[in-house]
Amino acid sequence: MRAWKRFFPRTILRPHCQKFCRRPGLMMAVVWIATCWLPQAGCQPQSQVYPVTGKVVYKDGEAVMGGQVEFESQEHEQRLNARGQINSDGSFHLGTYTLDDGALLGAHKAIVIPPMRSESNPQLVGKGIHPRFRNYTESPLEFTVEAKENYFEIAVESP
């Protein structure tokens, strides 16, 4: 008795499946492709990331409360972004592949995005952030992530 018959009684197999299952070599090839090759298709190996923490403050030293920080890699083909939420004390942790794993090695452009207004948060907290810090083409913020724990203090201006 063939092995597949133990798991798939003839009553549940459709005619096209019965023909397919008569060729165990073909069936094994399909199983191998589905389990080993397809999950890797199109995936690039993840680049090494290094911890990045810091604080976002206004020029006068007051902490920015809420929002998001994004770092865009300038030295990698894929231009991967690392991002992190700004806490109420202005601190942040960046993450590229997971929530706070860090950022890629090398030069980055950075932007600071203020918190969005919503029904639960009808008013923005703090002074706001000048629009030039919100897009990569105008932002003057540039940082270099090194192969160590990195800490950056990001100074922004209010509008």
N, C-alpha and C positions, 0 to 999 in steps of 0.2 A: 504494500500500500504506500502510495506517495505521501510525503510529509504534509503537503498542503491539504490533503483530504481529511486529515485528523482535525484541522482547524476550520475548514470550510466544507461542511456537508454539501453534497451535490444539490440538495433542495434549495439552498440559498444562492448558489452560483448562477449567474446569468450566462447565456450561451457564449458571448464574447469573452467573458472572464474564464470560462472553461478552456477555450482555445489558448488563451494567454498562459494559464497555469500549467498547461501541458509542456511548456518549454521552461524548465527550471533555470536554465542559463540566462534566458531573457529576463525572467522574473528577478533573478538575483542582480542583474545589471541595473534594472530599473530601481530596485531597492537601494543599491549602492549609490546611484546618482542622486536619488531623493534624500538620502541621509548624510552623505559625505560631501558631495560636490555642490549641490544647489544652495545650501546655507552659506557657502563661502563666495558664491558668485556675486561679483560687484562690490564686495567688501574690501576695504583697504585696511591694512594693519594699523592699529591705533598708535599714534606717535606718543612719545614720552611727554608727560605733563609734570609741572612743578608747582607746589603750593603757592598761591598768591592770596594775600590778605591785605587789608588796608583800611583807610578811612577817607571819606569824602567830606571836605569842609569848604566853607566860603572863604574868600580872601581874608576876612577879619578873624578867622579861626573857629567860627561857629559851625557845628556839625550840620550836615544836610540830613534831614529826617525823611527817609523813604525814597523809593525810586529804584533804579537799576543801573549797574555799571556793566559796560561791555568792552572787551578787548578784542580787536581783530588782528590776527596774525598777519604780518607783512612779509614773512620769509617763507611761507609754505604755499604750495600750489593751490590747495583747497580753501585758503583764507578762512580757517576755522575760527569761530568766535568762542570766547570764554565769557560767561556772564555770571552776575551775582546780584542778589537783592541787597539794597542798602538798609541797614537796621536803623532803629530810632536814634542810636548814638553815632550814626555815620559810618559804622564799620561794615565791611563786606568780605565775603569769601568767594573767589571765582571758581567756576567749574566749566569744563569743556565737554567731557563725556558723561560725567555724573554731576550731582549737585555741587560738590565742593572739592573736586579732585585737582583743580589747578588750571594752569594755562600752558600752552606750548612754549618751548624755548625760543628766544629771539625777540626781535622788535615787534611792537604792537602799537596800533593807534587805539585810542580809547574815547568812549562817549559816555555821558551821564544822562540818563533818561529820568525825568521827574515822575512822581507817582501820578497815575491817571485818576481823574475825577470819576466818581461813581455814585450810585444812590447811597451806599454805605459810607462813602467818603466825599461829601459834596464840596468841600473846600480843600485846596492844596495846603499841605503843612509846610511852614517855613516861608522863605523869601522867593522861592522859585529858582530856576536855573536859566541862564542866558541861552538863547536858541543856538548859538554857535557850538555849544558843547553837546548838542543832540545829534549831530551827523558827522560822519567820518571825514568828509571833504573839508569842513570848516574847523573842526576841532583841533586845537593846538596841543592836545594831550597825547604824548608819546612816551612809552615806557619799554624797558628791555627786561624780559624775564630771564633770569639766570638759573643755572643748575643748582639751586639751593632754595630755602624758604624765602620768599620774596614779600616785602612789605612796602606798599606805596601809599603816600598821602596825596590825594588828588584835590587840588584847589580849583574851585569854580567861582564864577561871578553870578550875581543875581541880575535879572533883566533891568 
